[in-house]
Amino acid sequence: MKVYLDNSATTPMDPEVFEAMKPYFMENFGNPSSIHSHGRQARSTIEKCRKQIADLLNTSPAEIFFTSGGTEADNTAICSSIESLGVKKAITSKLEHHAVLHTLEYLAKEKGVDLKFVDIDAEGRIDMNHLESLLQNTPSFVSLMHANNEIGNLNDIKVIGEMVKVNNGYFHSDTVQAMGKYVHDLSEIKADFIVGAAHKIYGPKGCGFLYINHETKIEPFIHGGAQERNMRGGTENVAGIVGLAKSLEISYRDMDANRKHISSLKERMITSIKDKISGASFNGQSGSMDESLYSVINVGLPATDENDMLLFNLDIKGVSASGGSACASGSNIGSHVLTALGVDPDRGAIRFSFSKYTKPEEVDYAVDALADLMN
């Protein structure tokens, strides 16, 4: 059996999304910047997609900007804010995705930004009192994700946004892992920037979006043409944008059913792991059905000499999983998230993440395969 349980890294494309995209590869191929009929048709398609996404997020189309994905959107929000808004202090956590952490660390080193890290507990919960104290005195740029891609921890971005605004700061949230799994009503979230990526919600790779609150004015990150209302140079990926809009539409349409199905898989795996693998634990809050992303489990395993080969051996058995963030795969560097939590580096760690296509028997097979390797 071949089992794919690495959906936090990327998801398979929904057939409905693929069908929606197909005409924009061979038939409706015009450059949206061209003024002839082919170009106008492409431009009209992009603007329809922009409105569709804005409607789903309860915001204005003028606040949605298309990018090549989540990393570019994060970099745009962070770098352009520091350059344009005169912000000298940034606040984040050591659990953020590298698209955020590495960008802020670069700005601290090269641009003199005063970078502060909010305290977290052993399960990755943010110390909100410490965050409030960090926000005092100087307007700050705050970047805290909605759902952690490795351990599934959820942050209350509505409360965080309100706290940041009371203290005259700017709030960016990498919402890539949570987008399409939860409702994001931007009329209620006091965010300056949020981010989405199509390939995390059964859409194509290479396309994402950045929401920029209309009250927050920043300069472009990528310079070139006048695309995206002068905010992002480069010919738009029309097929990708169509796929992004369609994937978000389907995710909102089927959100309740998907959540029920995926949550049942997570609960099934938690119960099975507890029953079949002695000494197993769950990193962060991923073992909680109420306090973490319902599509992610990060399993902590007893220290053995074979832990370095766990992912390889699972792959041999036909199970695709991850040891942490997929963006760090291919390197020998351990998970920065688990390091920040103080997890014993000798213990094994496997991230399993589910999709709407995952079957119960696949979960059972994966647990049996892991148990066979551990016992």
N, C-alpha and C positions, 0 to 999 in steps of 0.2 A: 504493500500500500504506500502511496505517495501522499504525504500530509503537509499542507502549507499552513504554518502557524506563526507567520512573521508579518502580519497585516499592519503593524505599526510602522514597518519599514516601507511597505507599499501594498496596495490592494490590487486584485485582478480588476480588469475593466468590466463594467456592467455592459451587457449587450445593447441595452437601450442607448447608452452613451456612445458606443461605437457606431451604431446606426445613425445617430444624430450628427456625428462628425464626418461620416463618409463623403457627403457631397462637397465638403470644403477642401478635399484633397485633389479631386480631379475635375469637378464641374465649376463650383463657385470659388475660383482660385485667385480672384482679383486682389490687388494691393489696396488696403483700406484708405491709403493716402492719395490714391489716384482719383481724378475727378470724373473719369468716364464711367459708363454704366457698370462695368465689372467691379470697379473700385467702390462705387456708391452702394452696390449690393453688399459687398463685404463690410463696409462701414455701417450700414443699416443693421446687419447681423450682430456686429459687436455691440452696438448701442442697445439692441434688444436684450442681449445677454447681460449687459451691465445693469439694465433696469430690473431684469429678472432676479439677479443676485441681490440688488439693493432692496427689492420688495421682500425677499425672504429674510433679510437682516433688519428690516424696518428702518431703512435709512434712505438717503438720497443717492441717485445714480452718480451725481457729481462727486461723491465721496468714495467711489470705488475705482481703483486703478489696477490694471492687469500687469502682471509681472511673469517672470520665468518660473516662479515657484516661491516657496516659503522663505528660503534663504535670502533671495534677493529682496523680498518684501521686508524681512527683518533688518537687513543691512540698510535699506532705504530709510526706514523709520528711524533707526538709531543714528546712523551717520549724518543724515540730513538734519535731524533734530539738533544734534550737537553743533553742527555748522551754522544752522539758520536761527536757532532760538537763543543762542548765547548761554546755554546751560553748561555749567561747570562741574556739576555733581551728578553722578548716576548711581542708581540703586538697583541691585538685582539679587539673585540667589545663586548658590553654587550648583543648583540642580537644573539650571536652564540648558536648553539645547546649545550646541556649540555655535550655531548661527548667531546666537545672542552673546554667549560668553566670550568667544574669541573676538568678536567685533568690539565689545566693550573693553576687553583687555588690550586690544590694539589701540583704542582711543585713549586709554589711561596711559599707555607707554609712550605713544607718539604725539598725542595732543594735550597731555596734561590733565585729562579728566580725572576728577576725584571719584574713584570707584569704591563703593561700599557694598558689602554683602550682608543681607539680612540674616539673622540667626534662624536656624532650623533645629527641630528636635531629632531624635534618633530615627523617627519614622518619616522625616521630611516635611513635617508641618511647619509653616512659617510662623515665627513669633511676631504677632501683629503689634504688640506693644513696642518691640524693638523697631519694627518698620515705622511706626508713628514717630518714634524718637529720631530716627534717621532723617525723616522728612522735615524736621524743624529747621528754622533759620534761613536755609538757602533753597530756592526753587530747584527741584531735582527732576531728572528723567528717570522714570521707574519702569523696569521691564521684568514682568513676572508672568509666567505662562499660565494658561488655564488648566491644561492637563499634561502631566509629565509623560514623555514618550517612553521612558524606561520602567518606571515604577507605578505609573498611573495616578499619582497623587493629584487631587483636584484643589485648585485655589479658588476662593470666592472672589472673582474678579469684579463683581458689582461692589462689594464692600471695599476692596482695595482701591478701585477707581474713585469712589467717594472720598476715601481718606487722602488720596493723592491730590484731588481737586481742592479739598479744604485747605491743603497746605500749598496751593498754587504751583503744583508740579504738573508734569506731563506723564501720561500713562500709556505704555505700549504693552500689549499682551500677545505672545505667540500662541495663537489659538488653533494651530495646525492639527493637533491630535484630537481636539474636541469638536472641531468644525464638522457639522453634519450629524454629530451624535447628540448634541444638545442644541436647544434653541438659543440663538444669540440675538437678542432684541437690543439693537444699538441705541434705541431711544431711552433705554433704562440703564445701560452700562456707560459709565462716564470714562470712556476710553478715547484717547487721541488716535491710536492706531491698533488695529487687529489684523490678523494674517490668516490666509487660507491657501491650501495646495490641493490641486485636483486629484493627484494620485493617491492621496490618503482616503478619498471618498469614492473609489471605484471609477475614477476618471483618468485622463492621460497624464503622463509625466511631462514636466517642462512647462507647466502653466499654473499660475496662482494669482492671488490678488492681495492688495493692500487697501484697507479702509483707512482714510485720513479724515478726521473730523474737520468740517468746514471752517471751524474757528481756529484751527492750527495751520499756520502757513509755513511751509518748508520749501527749500530749493530742490531741484532734481538730484538724484544720485547718479543716474546714467544720462549723460548728455549726448545729443545727436539731433534728431529731427524733432518735430513738434507733436509727436504722437502722445496719446494719453493726456491731452490738454497741457502739453509742454512739461509733463511731469516724468516722462520715461521715454527717452529716445529709442528707436528701433521699430522695425516693422512688426505689427502685431501678429501673434500666432492665432489666426482666426479659427482654425479647426480646434486648437487647444482650448480657446475661450468658449467655443460652443460646447466642448466636452465638460469643461469646468462648470458652466451654468447648468447643463443637464444633470450632471452628477450631484450638484447641490440641490437641485429641484427634487430629484428622486430621493435623496437622503432625508429631506424634510417631509416628503410625501409618506415615506415608509418608516419614519423615525421610531414610532411606538412599536411597530412590529419587529423591527431590527433590534431594538433595545431588549425587548422581551426574549427574543431568540438568543442573542449573544450573551445576555446576562445568565441565561440558563446554562450555557456552555461553560461560562466561567465558574459558576457555582458547582457544576458537575466536576470540573477539573480540581477545584479546591478540595472537595470532598474526597475525590479519588486519590489525590496526592497524600492527603493526611492518612488515608487508610493503607496505602501501599508503599510509601517511602518513609522509612524511619529517620527521624532527625531533620526532616524538611521543614522549612519555614517560608515566610513570604516577606520579601523586602519592601520597605516603605509601607504604604497602606494598601498595597495591591491585593492583599488577602481579604480585604473588606469589601463587601458588596455595596455598602452605602457611602463609603468615603473615597472611593477611587474610580477611575475610568473603567467602565464595565467590560471593556474589550481587552484588558491587559492583566496578566499575572506575571510577577517576577519571583521566581522560585529560588530560595536559598537552600543549598545542599551541603551535607556534611563534607568536611575536608578529606579528600582522598588524593592519591597520586595520579588518578585518572581524570581529575577535573579539567585539566588543560585540553583534554581530548573529547570532552562531553559533546560539544556541538558537532565535531567531526563524526563521532560515533553515532549520534542521533541522525545525522545526514545519511550515513551508511544504511541505517534502518528505515530511511525514507521520510524522516521528519525534519522539516525546515523550521528552525527557530533562531533566536538571537541571544547573544550574551550581553546585550546592552543596546546602545543606539546603533542602527545600521550604518549611519554616516561615519562611524569609527571602524567599521569592519575592514579587515585587511591590515590593521595595525596591531601591534602587540601591547598597546596601551589599554589598561583596564578601564572599566567604567568610571568616569568622573563622578557620576551620580552616586554610585555605591560607595566610592571613596569618601564623598562628602558626608554620607550617612554613618561612616565609621564601620562599615561591614568588614568582617575579617577577610582579608584578601585570599586566604587559603580555602575559604568556602567556595563552592561552585555557585554559579548564578545563571539561570536560564530565563529569558523572557519569552513567554508564549502570548501571542496576540491573535484575536479571532476576527472573523468577518461574517457578513450575512450569509456567505456561502459555506461556512464551516459546518460540518455534520457532527452529531454526537459520537458516532462511531470513530471519527477521526480523533476526537479528544481522548476517547478510551484507548485507542491504539498508541497515541503519543505518550500517555501516562504509563502504559505497560512497557513501552520501549525504554523510557527513562528509568522505570523501576528495575528493569532487567539489567541495565547498565550500573545501577547503584547497589544492587543487592548481590 
